[in-house]
Amino acid sequence: MQHRIIVLGAGYTGAIVAGRLAKRLRREDVAITLVNAEPDFVERVRMHQLAAGQDLTPRPFSEMFAGTGVELRLAKVTGVDVGRKTVAVIDANGAEELAYDTLVYALGSGWNAQDVSGTAEHAYEIASRPGALRLRERLARLDAGQTVVVVGGGLTGLEAATEIAEARPDLDVALAAHGGLGDWLSPKGREHLRKVFGKLGITVHEHAAVTGVEADRVATADGKAIPAAVTVWTTGFAVHPIAKATALEVTGTGQIVVDGTMRSVSHPDVYAVGDAAMAMGPGDKPLRMSCASGTPAAWQAADAIAARLTGGKLPNVPIRYFNQCISLGRKEGLIQYVTADDRAVQAVLTGRLAAVYKELVCKGAAWGVANPMLGLPTRRRRVTRERATAGSAVKAPA
Ligand SMILES: Cc1cc2nc3c(=O)[nH]c(=O)nc-3n(C[C@H](O)[C@H](O)[C@H](O)COP(=O)(O)OP(=O)(O)OC[C@H]3O[C@@H](n4cnc5c(N)ncnc54)[C@H](O)[C@@H]3O)c2cc1C
């Protein structure tokens, strides 16, 4: 009897977990199934580039996982029943239920409209590929001089505004930020950001809480209206509602609460990684939705599952932040170095070197996903029936 591991979602984290498990466990002992709605890997960290008109390298899963032993299942996940240990999926052939022994939930997130009026009707999003492609098509139809307002002064908003302004210098690009521009960055980081925004001619509306979106403008809490032929909404991410509809312990926003090994605190057969999980990081702060923390969390989950199934030592992959890598168009960037718990320190890297650094980080992240079996050689370990059934009793290190 093989131990059935189902990984839901083949984004940055799910794909890493599936590949790493295939590398660590004997093929005859496990059946690893990776379920994803789309047939190719989506580099979400490049969605602003896609929206601005750049073409991304196609990365079909059928090539990435060929010969790994991971079975790909192209289907949309519609529900999880943690009592019966089944996943409901649907594809062109209809609905089906898949049974698991261990489940890894990695369905990521989408945009977060935050219930602001008019967002669903009028705003564009770049948290997903369909959203980015829709914006790309709309931007291509804009005439010179028309306005694009990016709402959200976080990392995604900064990257989107600069990418669009660089690609379309004929447009009038603005950013509406809740606080000051890059106010969490170091003084040098903030200064560099202002310089680049100035060079690209981006208008910055600081301390602007957007309260409504209309077809041709956004309204702010202080009663102002900012003209916007196109509004791009980037105020954080929201998880898909599937986990919230289960008996799993989730946060108010629907993230699955996990321990230090990324295992559900309520259901020991379930692990969650990436944007879908609520895990505590350094400084007892929740890890933020990012590849930066999602990648080591995925390593931790895979290694913990493998250890529990084979009787190995539970891993303790350090999850900490090193820097925030912000692209500011293709020619400029800002690498803000941070403490382990993500607070800016003095040191920054700026300019073209920072742009190259960020590009290498994105390439490295995609390479890691696309080459699941490469890296340091590892011994595939035997799964024992006792371990497979007793695994759920092995406690995480305190
Ligand atoms: C424009 C942009 C720029 C970003 N830049 C950075 C950055 O510079 N650094 C950084 O660390 N982070 C960045 N992020 C955040 C980062 O992309 C996410 O945190 C990361 O992708 C989360 O990984 P994940 O595996 O949890 O989810 P995802 O990468 O979103 O993967 C989820 C997968 O699940 C699939 N899926 C979803 N629902 C279903 C379903 N119902 N059925 C089947 N399959 C489903 C999706 O198709 C996808 O393949 C950026 C995000 C955006 C949008």
The ligand as an SDF file (V2000), in Angstrom:
LIG
                    3D

 53 58  0  0  0  0  0  0  0  0999 V2000
    2.8730   41.1960   -8.9060 C   0  0  0  0  0  0  0  0  0  0  0  0
    3.4000   40.4100   -7.7440 C   0  0  0  0  0  0  0  0  0  0  0  0
    4.7230   40.5700   -7.3560 C   0  0  0  0  0  0  0  0  0  0  0  0
    5.2210   39.8410   -6.2850 C   0  0  0  0  0  0  0  0  0  0  0  0
    6.5280   40.0190   -5.9340 N   0  0  0  0  0  0  0  0  0  0  0  0
    7.0460   39.2930   -4.9230 C   0  0  0  0  0  0  0  0  0  0  0  0
    8.4200   39.4190   -4.5820 C   0  0  0  0  0  0  0  0  0  0  0  0
    9.1680   40.1900   -5.1930 O   0  0  0  0  0  0  0  0  0  0  0  0
    8.9070   38.6550   -3.5770 N   0  0  0  0  0  0  0  0  0  0  0  0
    8.1150   37.7910   -2.8650 C   0  0  0  0  0  0  0  0  0  0  0  0
    8.6210   37.1320   -1.9610 O   0  0  0  0  0  0  0  0  0  0  0  0
    6.8040   37.6550   -3.1620 N   0  0  0  0  0  0  0  0  0  0  0  0
    6.2540   38.3820   -4.1650 C   0  0  0  0  0  0  0  0  0  0  0  0
    4.9290   38.2420   -4.4910 N   0  0  0  0  0  0  0  0  0  0  0  0
    4.0820   37.3220   -3.6840 C   0  0  0  0  0  0  0  0  0  0  0  0
    4.2420   35.8880   -4.1750 C   0  0  0  0  0  0  0  0  0  0  0  0
    3.9890   35.8010   -5.5430 O   0  0  0  0  0  0  0  0  0  0  0  0
    3.2820   34.9760   -3.4370 C   0  0  0  0  0  0  0  0  0  0  0  0
    3.4610   35.1480   -2.0580 O   0  0  0  0  0  0  0  0  0  0  0  0
    3.5670   33.5180   -3.8280 C   0  0  0  0  0  0  0  0  0  0  0  0
    3.2480   33.3060   -5.1790 O   0  0  0  0  0  0  0  0  0  0  0  0
    2.7720   32.5610   -2.9350 C   0  0  0  0  0  0  0  0  0  0  0  0
    3.0770   31.2490   -3.3160 O   0  0  0  0  0  0  0  0  0  0  0  0
    1.9950   30.1060   -3.1230 P   0  0  0  0  0  0  0  0  0  0  0  0
    2.6260   28.8400   -3.5670 O   0  0  0  0  0  0  0  0  0  0  0  0
    1.4050   30.1860   -1.7850 O   0  0  0  0  0  0  0  0  0  0  0  0
    0.8030   30.5050   -4.1250 O   0  0  0  0  0  0  0  0  0  0  0  0
    0.7910   30.7120   -5.6910 P   0  0  0  0  0  0  0  0  0  0  0  0
    2.1350   30.9900   -6.2260 O   0  0  0  0  0  0  0  0  0  0  0  0
   -0.2910   31.7070   -5.9270 O   0  0  0  0  0  0  0  0  0  0  0  0
    0.2980   29.3010   -6.2330 O   0  0  0  0  0  0  0  0  0  0  0  0
   -0.9990   28.7930   -5.9950 C   0  0  0  0  0  0  0  0  0  0  0  0
   -1.2900   27.7490   -7.0610 C   0  0  0  0  0  0  0  0  0  0  0  0
   -2.5440   27.1610   -6.7740 O   0  0  0  0  0  0  0  0  0  0  0  0
   -3.3330   27.1070   -7.9590 C   0  0  0  0  0  0  0  0  0  0  0  0
   -4.7410   27.1740   -7.5480 N   0  0  0  0  0  0  0  0  0  0  0  0
   -5.3650   28.1650   -6.8890 C   0  0  0  0  0  0  0  0  0  0  0  0
   -6.6560   27.8290   -6.6650 N   0  0  0  0  0  0  0  0  0  0  0  0
   -6.8300   26.6050   -7.1940 C   0  0  0  0  0  0  0  0  0  0  0  0
   -7.9210   25.6990   -7.2610 C   0  0  0  0  0  0  0  0  0  0  0  0
   -9.1160   25.9930   -6.7210 N   0  0  0  0  0  0  0  0  0  0  0  0
   -7.7370   24.5180   -7.8770 N   0  0  0  0  0  0  0  0  0  0  0  0
   -6.5380   24.1600   -8.3960 C   0  0  0  0  0  0  0  0  0  0  0  0
   -5.4670   24.9790   -8.3670 N   0  0  0  0  0  0  0  0  0  0  0  0
   -5.6120   26.1810   -7.7660 C   0  0  0  0  0  0  0  0  0  0  0  0
   -2.8850   28.3150   -8.7690 C   0  0  0  0  0  0  0  0  0  0  0  0
   -3.1730   28.1160  -10.1470 O   0  0  0  0  0  0  0  0  0  0  0  0
   -1.3840   28.3250   -8.4780 C   0  0  0  0  0  0  0  0  0  0  0  0
   -0.6850   27.5060   -9.3820 O   0  0  0  0  0  0  0  0  0  0  0  0
    4.3840   38.9440   -5.5700 C   0  0  0  0  0  0  0  0  0  0  0  0
    3.0650   38.7700   -5.9660 C   0  0  0  0  0  0  0  0  0  0  0  0
    2.5670   39.4890   -7.0420 C   0  0  0  0  0  0  0  0  0  0  0  0
    1.1360   39.2750   -7.4560 C   0  0  0  0  0  0  0  0  0  0  0  0
  1  2  1  0
  2  3  1  0
  2 52  2  0
  3  4  2  0
  4  5  1  0
  4 50  1  0
  5  6  2  0
  6  7  1  0
  6 13  1  0
  7  8  2  0
  7  9  1  0
  9 10  1  0
 10 11  2  0
 10 12  1  0
 12 13  2  0
 13 14  1  0
 14 15  1  0
 14 50  1  0
 15 16  1  0
 16 17  1  0
 16 18  1  0
 18 19  1  0
 18 20  1  0
 20 21  1  0
 20 22  1  0
 22 23  1  0
 23 24  1  0
 24 25  2  0
 24 26  1  0
 24 27  1  0
 27 28  1  0
 28 29  2  0
 28 30  1  0
 28 31  1  0
 31 32  1  0
 32 33  1  0
 33 34  1  0
 33 48  1  0
 34 35  1  0
 35 36  1  0
 35 46  1  0
 36 37  1  0
 36 45  1  0
 37 38  2  0
 38 39  1  0
 39 40  1  0
 39 45  2  0
 40 41  1  0
 40 42  2  0
 42 43  1  0
 43 44  2  0
 44 45  1  0
 46 47  1  0
 46 48  1  0
 48 49  1  0
 50 51  2  0
 51 52  1  0
 52 53  1  0
M  END
$$$$
